[in-house]
Structure formats: structure tokens, C-alpha cells
């Protein structure tokens, strides 16, 4: 049997909590091409990606 949906949801949330700050730190130092790639990764990672991308100016 697979785990409960709640357990999977919590695991995804914990993963996002660790991953998003790391990606944003890389984006600060990155070139415009790297910022675009990081924005794509954020879109795949989290449903609230557009808010994060706009707040940090990753794509104009």
C-alpha cells in the first residue's frame, strides 16, 4: 500500500522549504540565462512560483 496523501503532501512541502532558498541564492549570483533556468525549476517545484519569481525579479 502507498502512503497517505497527507504524508506525501508534507514531504513535498518540506522539500520545497529547503529547495526554494537554495535556488534563490543561486539566482542572486547567476547570469540572466541561469535566472531563467532557475525560474523554470521553481515553476516545476511549487504552485506559487509566479509570486516568488515576480518578488525576486527573476524574469522581466
N, CA, C and O atoms as a GROMACS GRO file, in nm:
protein
  240
    1UNK      N    1   0.083  -0.119   0.000
    1UNK     CA    2   0.000   0.000   0.000
    1UNK      C    3   0.087   0.125   0.000
    1UNK      O    4   0.194   0.128   0.060
    2UNK      N    5   0.039   0.226  -0.068
    2UNK     CA    6   0.113   0.351  -0.069
    2UNK      C    7   0.077   0.433   0.054
    2UNK      O    8  -0.023   0.408   0.121
    3UNK      N    9   0.161   0.532   0.082
    3UNK     CA   10   0.138   0.617   0.197
    3UNK      C   11   0.018   0.708   0.177
    3UNK      O   12  -0.035   0.719   0.067
    4UNK      N   13  -0.023   0.770   0.282
    4UNK     CA   14  -0.138   0.860   0.273
    4UNK      C   15  -0.100   0.985   0.192
    4UNK      O   16   0.017   1.021   0.184
    5UNK      N   17  -0.199   1.047   0.135
    5UNK     CA   18  -0.176   1.168   0.057
    5UNK      C   19  -0.120   1.279   0.146
    5UNK      O   20  -0.038   1.359   0.101
    6UNK      N   21  -0.164   1.285   0.270
    6UNK     CA   22  -0.116   1.388   0.362
    6UNK      C   23   0.034   1.374   0.387
    6UNK      O   24   0.106   1.474   0.392
    7UNK      N   25   0.081   1.252   0.402
    7UNK     CA   26   0.224   1.230   0.424
    7UNK      C   27   0.304   1.274   0.302
    7UNK      O   28   0.410   1.335   0.316
    8UNK      N   29   0.254   1.245   0.182
    8UNK     CA   30   0.323   1.288   0.060
    8UNK      C   31   0.323   1.440   0.048
    8UNK      O   32   0.422   1.500   0.008
    9UNK      N   33   0.210   1.501   0.085
    9UNK     CA   34   0.199   1.646   0.080
    9UNK      C   35   0.300   1.711   0.175
    9UNK      O   36   0.365   1.809   0.138
   10UNK      N   37   0.314   1.659   0.295
   10UNK     CA   38   0.410   1.712   0.391
   10UNK      C   39   0.553   1.695   0.342
   10UNK      O   40   0.636   1.785   0.359
   11UNK      N   41   0.583   1.581   0.281
   11UNK     CA   42   0.716   1.557   0.227
   11UNK      C   43   0.749   1.658   0.117
   11UNK      O   44   0.859   1.712   0.113
   12UNK      N   45   0.652   1.683   0.028
   12UNK     CA   46   0.674   1.781  -0.079
   12UNK      C   47   0.695   1.920  -0.020
   12UNK      O   48   0.781   1.995  -0.068
   13UNK      N   49   0.618   1.956   0.083
   13UNK     CA   50   0.632   2.087   0.146
   13UNK      C   51   0.768   2.103   0.210
   13UNK      O   52   0.831   2.208   0.197
   14UNK      N   53   0.815   2.000   0.280
   14UNK     CA   54   0.947   2.007   0.343
   14UNK      C   55   1.058   2.021   0.238
   14UNK      O   56   1.154   2.096   0.257
   15UNK      N   57   1.042   1.950   0.128
   15UNK     CA   58   1.139   1.958   0.020
   15UNK      C   59   1.142   2.100  -0.037
   15UNK      O   60   1.250   2.155  -0.059
   16UNK      N   61   1.025   2.159  -0.060
   16UNK     CA   62   1.020   2.297  -0.111
   16UNK      C   63   1.082   2.394  -0.013
   16UNK      O   64   1.152   2.487  -0.054
   17UNK      N   65   1.057   2.374   0.115
   17UNK     CA   66   1.110   2.464   0.217
   17UNK      C   67   1.262   2.469   0.214
   17UNK      O   68   1.322   2.573   0.240
   18UNK      N   69   1.325   2.356   0.184
   18UNK     CA   70   1.471   2.352   0.174
   18UNK      C   71   1.521   2.401   0.038
   18UNK      O   72   1.623   2.468   0.030
   19UNK      N   73   1.449   2.366  -0.068
   19UNK     CA   74   1.498   2.388  -0.203
   19UNK      C   75   1.485   2.532  -0.251
   19UNK      O   76   1.575   2.584  -0.317
   20UNK      N   77   1.373   2.598  -0.220
   20UNK     CA   78   1.349   2.733  -0.271
   20UNK      C   79   1.456   2.832  -0.228
   20UNK      O   80   1.507   2.906  -0.313
   21UNK      N   81   1.494   2.839  -0.100
   21UNK     CA   82   1.601   2.934  -0.064
   21UNK      C   83   1.734   2.906  -0.134
   21UNK      O   84   1.807   2.999  -0.168
   22UNK      N   85   1.765   2.778  -0.156
   22UNK     CA   86   1.889   2.745  -0.227
   22UNK      C   87   1.884   2.795  -0.371
   22UNK      O   88   1.982   2.850  -0.422
   23UNK      N   89   1.770   2.777  -0.437
   23UNK     CA   90   1.756   2.824  -0.575
   23UNK      C   91   1.763   2.976  -0.582
   23UNK      O   92   1.824   3.030  -0.674
   24UNK      N   93   1.702   3.045  -0.487
   24UNK     CA   94   1.705   3.191  -0.487
   24UNK      C   95   1.845   3.245  -0.460
   24UNK      O   96   1.884   3.348  -0.514
   25UNK      N   97   1.921   3.175  -0.378
   25UNK     CA   98   2.059   3.216  -0.352
   25UNK      C   99   2.144   3.202  -0.478
   25UNK      O  100   2.227   3.287  -0.507
   26UNK      N  101   2.122   3.095  -0.553
   26UNK     CA  102   2.194   3.077  -0.680
   26UNK      C  103   2.152   3.183  -0.781
   26UNK      O  104   2.234   3.231  -0.859
   27UNK      N  105   2.026   3.220  -0.779
   27UNK     CA  106   1.975   3.318  -0.875
   27UNK      C  107   2.036   3.456  -0.852
   27UNK      O  108   2.056   3.531  -0.948
   28UNK      N  109   2.065   3.491  -0.728
   28UNK     CA  110   2.126   3.621  -0.699
   28UNK      C  111   2.259   3.638  -0.770
   28UNK      O  112   2.291   3.746  -0.818
   29UNK      N  113   2.337   3.530  -0.776
   29UNK     CA  114   2.471   3.537  -0.834
   29UNK      C  115   2.473   3.504  -0.984
   29UNK      O  116   2.573   3.528  -1.051
   30UNK      N  117   2.362   3.451  -1.036
   30UNK     CA  118   2.362   3.396  -1.169
   30UNK      C  119   2.345   3.498  -1.281
   30UNK      O  120   2.305   3.612  -1.260
   31UNK      N  121   2.377   3.451  -1.400
   31UNK     CA  122   2.359   3.530  -1.521
   31UNK      C  123   2.209   3.526  -1.558
   31UNK      O  124   2.133   3.449  -1.499
   32UNK      N  125   2.168   3.608  -1.653
   32UNK     CA  126   2.027   3.606  -1.694
   32UNK      C  127   1.980   3.469  -1.744
   32UNK      O  128   1.866   3.430  -1.722
   33UNK      N  129   2.068   3.396  -1.811
   33UNK     CA  130   2.030   3.262  -1.858
   33UNK      C  131   2.009   3.168  -1.741
   33UNK      O  132   1.916   3.087  -1.741
   34UNK      N  133   2.096   3.178  -1.640
   34UNK     CA  134   2.080   3.093  -1.522
   34UNK      C  135   1.953   3.130  -1.445
   34UNK      O  136   1.885   3.042  -1.392
   35UNK      N  137   1.922   3.260  -1.439
   35UNK     CA  138   1.800   3.303  -1.371
   35UNK      C  139   1.676   3.247  -1.440
   35UNK      O  140   1.580   3.209  -1.374
   36UNK      N  141   1.679   3.242  -1.571
   36UNK     CA  142   1.567   3.185  -1.646
   36UNK      C  143   1.552   3.036  -1.617
   36UNK      O  144   1.441   2.987  -1.601
   37UNK      N  145   1.663   2.965  -1.611
   37UNK     CA  146   1.660   2.822  -1.580
   37UNK      C  147   1.608   2.798  -1.439
   37UNK      O  148   1.532   2.704  -1.415
   38UNK      N  149   1.649   2.883  -1.346
   38UNK     CA  150   1.603   2.869  -1.208
   38UNK      C  151   1.453   2.899  -1.199
   38UNK      O  152   1.382   2.834  -1.122
   39UNK      N  153   1.406   2.997  -1.276
   39UNK     CA  154   1.263   3.026  -1.278
   39UNK      C  155   1.183   2.905  -1.328
   39UNK      O  156   1.076   2.875  -1.275
   40UNK      N  157   1.236   2.837  -1.428
   40UNK     CA  158   1.170   2.715  -1.478
   40UNK      C  159   1.166   2.607  -1.372
   40UNK      O  160   1.065   2.538  -1.357
   41UNK      N  161   1.275   2.592  -1.297
   41UNK     CA  162   1.279   2.493  -1.190
   41UNK      C  163   1.177   2.526  -1.082
   41UNK      O  164   1.109   2.438  -1.030
   42UNK      N  165   1.166   2.654  -1.048
   42UNK     CA  166   1.068   2.696  -0.948
   42UNK      C  167   0.926   2.666  -0.994
   42UNK      O  168   0.841   2.626  -0.914
   43UNK      N  169   0.899   2.687  -1.122
   43UNK     CA  170   0.764   2.658  -1.174
   43UNK      C  171   0.730   2.510  -1.160
   43UNK      O  172   0.615   2.475  -1.131
   44UNK      N  173   0.828   2.424  -1.180
   44UNK     CA  174   0.804   2.281  -1.164
   44UNK      C  175   0.791   2.241  -1.018
   44UNK      O  176   0.721   2.145  -0.984
   45UNK      N  177   0.858   2.315  -0.931
   45UNK     CA  178   0.867   2.278  -0.790
   45UNK      C  179   0.745   2.319  -0.709
   45UNK      O  180   0.700   2.242  -0.624
   46UNK      N  181   0.692   2.436  -0.733
   46UNK     CA  182   0.590   2.488  -0.643
   46UNK      C  183   0.475   2.556  -0.718
   46UNK      O  184   0.498   2.619  -0.821
   47UNK      N  185   0.353   2.542  -0.668
   47UNK     CA  186   0.240   2.608  -0.732
   47UNK      C  187   0.243   2.760  -0.718
   47UNK      O  188   0.181   2.829  -0.800
   48UNK      N  189   0.310   2.815  -0.619
   48UNK     CA  190   0.319   2.960  -0.600
   48UNK      C  191   0.439   3.021  -0.665
   48UNK      O  192   0.487   3.126  -0.621
   49UNK      N  193   0.491   2.960  -0.769
   49UNK     CA  194   0.617   3.003  -0.829
   49UNK      C  195   0.610   3.142  -0.889
   49UNK      O  196   0.706   3.218  -0.879
   50UNK      N  197   0.499   3.178  -0.951
   50UNK     CA  198   0.491   3.308  -1.019
   50UNK      C  199   0.506   3.422  -0.919
   50UNK      O  200   0.565   3.526  -0.952
   51UNK      N  201   0.454   3.405  -0.799
   51UNK     CA  202   0.467   3.508  -0.695
   51UNK      C  203   0.614   3.521  -0.654
   51UNK      O  204   0.665   3.632  -0.639
   52UNK      N  205   0.682   3.409  -0.637
   52UNK     CA  206   0.823   3.409  -0.597
   52UNK      C  207   0.909   3.471  -0.707
   52UNK      O  208   0.999   3.550  -0.679
   53UNK      N  209   0.881   3.434  -0.831
   53UNK     CA  210   0.958   3.485  -0.945
   53UNK      C  211   0.942   3.636  -0.957
   53UNK      O  212   1.039   3.708  -0.980
   54UNK      N  213   0.819   3.684  -0.943
   54UNK     CA  214   0.795   3.828  -0.952
   54UNK      C  215   0.859   3.904  -0.837
   54UNK      O  216   0.913   4.013  -0.857
   55UNK      N  217   0.853   3.848  -0.717
   55UNK     CA  218   0.908   3.916  -0.600
   55UNK      C  219   1.060   3.929  -0.607
   55UNK      O  220   1.117   4.025  -0.555
   56UNK      N  221   1.125   3.834  -0.670
   56UNK     CA  222   1.271   3.835  -0.675
   56UNK      C  223   1.324   3.880  -0.812
   56UNK      O  224   1.445   3.882  -0.834
   57UNK      N  225   1.235   3.916  -0.902
   57UNK     CA  226   1.276   3.971  -1.032
   57UNK      C  227   1.356   3.875  -1.116
   57UNK      O  228   1.454   3.916  -1.180
   58UNK      N  229   1.318   3.749  -1.118
   58UNK     CA  230   1.395   3.652  -1.196
   58UNK      C  231   1.368   3.664  -1.345
   58UNK      O  232   1.456   3.634  -1.426
   59UNK      N  233   1.249   3.705  -1.381
   59UNK     CA  234   1.218   3.725  -1.523
   59UNK      C  235   1.142   3.856  -1.538
   59UNK      O  236   1.052   3.887  -1.459
   60UNK      N  237   1.179   3.932  -1.637
   60UNK     CA  238   1.110   4.060  -1.659
   60UNK      C  239   1.009   4.048  -1.769
   60UNK      O  240   0.941   4.145  -1.802
   0.00000   0.00000   0.00000
